Amino acid sequence: ATVYKAVTAATSAERVTFEGMRCLLRSGLHVDEAEVSEERIRRVWRAIDVDLVGQVSAAVFGGFMRKGERAVCAVPLSAKERLAMSKKGQAQDVRSQKKLLKQRAAMQKSGEAAAG
């Protein structure tokens, strides 16, 4: 219900629309196009709005959201989206490795200072 309220508040509507969902994703959750493309948002919306009326009730929206990640992941990623996700994952790995190396270096320094 919280996500539904945020989406409907984003468009001042009583029902969830595509634009309300998109606004929440981009402005409310700060998810940029590199993370989730406009086409992917449209595909998710088409999965929610099965009657193609352009808006859905709280029950329909909530039911879809409760399906969780499985329902969203069932929408195939484009090659561009897979590449962006891969690059993002690689960048996170590099940051984690740098952090670990800095921690090890600090531990070695403190060990050397204690021994010397």
C-alpha positions in Angstrom: 0.0 0.0 0.0 2.9 2.4 0.7 4.2 2.1 -2.9 0.7 2.6 -4.2 0.3 5.8 -2.2 3.6 7.1 -3.4 2.7 6.4 -7.0 -0.7 7.9 -6.8 0.7 11.0 -5.0 3.2 11.5 -7.7 0.4 12.1 -10.2 -2.4 13.3 -7.9 -4.5 10.5 -9.2 -6.7 8.0 -7.4 -5.4 5.2 -9.6 -1.9 4.3 -10.7 -1.0 5.3 -14.2 2.1 4.6 -16.2 3.4 8.2 -15.7 2.8 7.8 -11.9 4.9 4.6 -11.8 7.6 6.1 -14.0 7.7 9.3 -11.9 8.1 7.3 -8.7 10.9 5.2 -10.2 12.8 8.2 -11.7 12.2 10.9 -9.1 11.2 9.0 -6.0 13.6 6.1 -6.1 16.3 7.9 -8.3 16.6 5.1 -10.7 18.1 6.5 -13.9 17.8 5.2 -17.5 21.2 3.4 -17.3 19.7 1.2 -14.6 16.2 0.7 -16.0 15.4 1.8 -19.6 12.2 3.5 -20.6 11.4 0.5 -22.7 11.7 -1.8 -19.7 9.4 0.5 -17.6 6.9 0.2 -20.5 7.2 -3.6 -20.6 6.6 -3.8 -16.8 3.6 -1.4 -17.1 2.2 -3.6 -19.9 2.5 -6.6 -17.5 0.6 -4.7 -14.8 -2.1 -3.0 -17.1 -3.3 -6.3 -18.7 -6.6 -4.7 -19.7 -4.8 -1.8 -21.5 -6.9 0.9 -19.9 -4.0 3.1 -18.9 -4.6 2.9 -15.2 -4.9 0.2 -12.6 -6.5 0.0 -9.2 -4.7 -0.5 -5.9 -5.7 -4.1 -5.9 -4.2 -4.8 -9.3 -1.0 -2.7 -8.6 -0.6 -4.2 -5.2 -1.1 -7.8 -6.5 1.6 -7.2 -9.1 4.0 -5.7 -6.5 3.5 -8.7 -4.2 4.6 -11.0 -7.0 7.9 -9.5 -6.3 11.1 -9.7 -8.2 10.2 -12.9 -10.0 7.5 -11.0 -12.0 9.8 -8.1 -12.8 12.7 -10.4 -13.8 10.4 -12.4 -16.1 10.6 -9.4 -18.5 13.7 -10.1 -20.5 16.5 -7.6 -20.5 17.8 -6.0 -23.7 21.4 -6.4 -24.6 22.1 -2.8 -23.7 20.5 -3.3 -20.2 22.5 -6.5 -19.6 25.7 -4.6 -20.6 24.9 -1.7 -18.2 24.2 -4.1 -15.4 27.4 -6.0 -16.1 29.4 -2.8 -16.1 27.8 -1.6 -12.8 28.6 -5.0 -11.2 32.2 -4.8 -12.4 32.5 -1.3 -11.0 31.1 -2.4 -7.6 33.6 -5.3 -7.6 36.5 -2.9 -8.3 35.3 -0.5 -5.5 35.1 -3.5 -3.1 38.6 -4.7 -4.0 40.0 -1.2 -3.5 38.4 -0.9 -0.1 39.8 -4.2 0.9 43.3 -3.3 -0.2 43.1 0.0 1.7 42.0 -1.9 4.8 44.9 -4.3 4.5 47.4 -1.5 4.0 46.1 0.3 7.1 46.4 -2.9 9.1 49.9 -3.5 7.9 50.9 0.1 8.7 49.4 -0.2 12.2 51.2 -3.5 12.7 54.5 -2.0 11.6 54.0 1.0 13.8 53.3 -1.2 16.8 56.4 -3.4 16.1 58.7 -0.4 15.4 
